[in-house]
Amino acid sequence: QVQLAESGGGLVQAGGSLRLSCAASGRTASNYAMGWFRQAPGKEREFVAVISWGGARTVYADSVKGRFAISRDNAKNTVYLQMNSLKFEDTAIYYCAAAEILSMGARAYKYWGQGTQVTVSS
């Protein structure tokens, strides 16, 4: 089992920045690819970004490319999502998740956190 706990969400004005963190515990989380997903009210959960277990590979959704950056510190068992130039449409609950493969599909992810709310005011 891998337990995941997100933090760092909050209320920010459009154009601002936030950094989300995802702390992992339990089985060796560094063996997993780590992804971020988000879900806005009334919408499907959507892929945001993923990073390989070693950190060498990253993939981003087109909607956040150039604004968000995913990184990980395996010594701290923590994954980060730096979000810059935030837009109103980035408002959502953000979830981190762990998968055995690098994937943009939610079904590949075996472990999920509880989520952290990000609200961007226009």
N, C-alpha and C positions, 0 to 999 in steps of 0.2 A: 504493500500500500504506500501511496505517496499522498501526503496532505499538503494542500496549497492554500495560502492565505494572501489575498491581495490587500494593498493599502495605497494611500496616496491620492485617492479620488477627492473631489470637492467641487466647489463652484468657482468658475474663472470667467473672465470677460473674453469675448472674441478677440483673437490675436494673441492671447496669453499662452502660458505654458504650464504643464503639469508633468510630474514624473511618477508613474505608477511602479510599485514594487510587488513582487510575488515571491514570498518566502516558502521554500519547500522543505518538508521534513519527511521522515520515514525511510523507505527504500532509497537507494542512491539516486537522487533526482538528477545528478549530472549525467546519468546514462540516457536520459530522455531528451527528445526535442521538446522545446517549450513554445507554446503559442499564446497569443492574445486574441480574444474574440470580443465582440460587443453586441449588445442587443438594446435597441431603442424601443420605446413603447409602441406596441402594435406592429412591430416588425420582426422578421426572422433574425436569429442570431447570425452574425456575419464575421468572417475571418478578417483579422487586422494585420497580424504579423506573426512570423515564426522564426526561431533560431535553432540551429542544429545543436547537438549535445556538446560539441566542442566550441561552438561559437563562430565557426568559419563560414557558415552559410546562413543567409537571412533571406526571407521573402516577405514582400509587403503587398497589401491590397493597393490597387491603383489609387483609391480615394485618399490614402494617407502617405503615399510615396513622396519623399522629399520633405515631409513634415514630421513624421514619427521615426523613432529609432529604437530598435530592440537590442538589448545586450544582456549578458549574463555574467555572473561571478560565481563560478562553481565552488570556489573556496568558501563562499558564504551561502551557497545553495539558494541564490536569489537571481531572479530575472527582472529586468527593468523595461519599461516602455516610456521613453522620453517623448512627450507630445508637445510640439511647438506649433505656432500659428493656428491655434485651435479655432474651429468654426462652430457655429450653432449646431450644424448637422453632426458634429462629433458627440453630441450629448447622448449618453447611453450608459448602461451598466457594462463594465469591462470585466471580463473573466480571463484568468490565466488557466492553462491546461497543459497536461503532459502527454506525450505520445511516443511510441517506440520508433516511429518513422517521421521524417520531415513531411508535413502534409498541410494543405489548406482546408481540408475537409474536417468538419467537427466530429464526424463518426470515427476518425482515426484516434481521437483523444480519449484516453482511458480515465484520467483523473482530472477533476475540475475544482477550482476554488469557488467560493461563495459569491464573488463579484464585488466590485467597488463602483459607486456611482460617480460619474463625471457629468457635470452640468456646465454648459457653456452659454453664457448670456450674450444676447446680440446687442 
